[in-house]
């Protein structure tokens, strides 16, 4: 069997005499098309907000599915828990583009995480989402992928104008401040206009109760690691100096996908940087999609980083 992935999700499976293609909108599974030498069929999917397939509409029957917290189901389909592919042979979910498999009956991974115990993987090398599969998911097979979104009681942050600020509470207590906005010329663009760095810093300060409690920051703003032609200092470096935080900014144009989710514990956000050029040849900006993550420390010049894009 051959597996073809896109953004860490299986899109096509090729066997000796059959193939299956999973149709998705962003990450949401919509249908599964199956083709054999003598048969072709399409099964439509009905999913919940967590992308788990609950309803399957095939020409011959309509079936439903329900899942236990770690993804166990009596008769899971090709697309099952959290929209992930379920392997009928091993009875597991291969996550992280096949990096390692989650066994729902064991409620753990089949192999240890190479980012454990001192990195994002956490102290338990076999654990799945730190034992909280209700509120979190782990498509990378490394670390849970949801973070709590901090919104003040009297919001002054123009979220609908292109600025999002939230805290990612990772394993081992590490807290990362995410700052997401449009950017140009190493300046943030909010509400369709370039704003001064001091104005951005003020908006960020108002959105977070205790910014000093954060360990680092992640600035997903285009050209935020490039030098500002007017000041000679990048936005990311100025941010690091102002808040005395080390973190990551981006040289070049970058794009991420932000998904909000409401849970019993509050609002959560899933954020993922596009790994490949999302534009088509000929589209404006296609040739400029050559971003690079840059590690930045306060008080020093930005330096190239080997940090792998999320």
Secondary structure, 3 states (H helix, E strand, C coil): CEEEEECCEEEEEECCCEEEEEEEECCEEEEEEEEECCEEEEEEEEECCCCCEEEEECCCCEEECCCCCCCCCCCCCCECHHHCECECCCCEEEECCCCEEEECCCCEECCCCCCCCCCCCCCCCCCCHHHCCCCCCCCCCCCCCCEECCCCCCCCCCHHHCCEEEEEECHHHCEEEEEECEEECCEEEECCEECCHHHHHHHHHHHCCCHHHCCEEEEECCCCCCECCCCCCEHHHHHHHHHCCEEEEEECCCCEEEEEEEECCEEEEEEEECCCCCCCCCCCCHHHCCCEEEEECCCCCCEECCCCCC
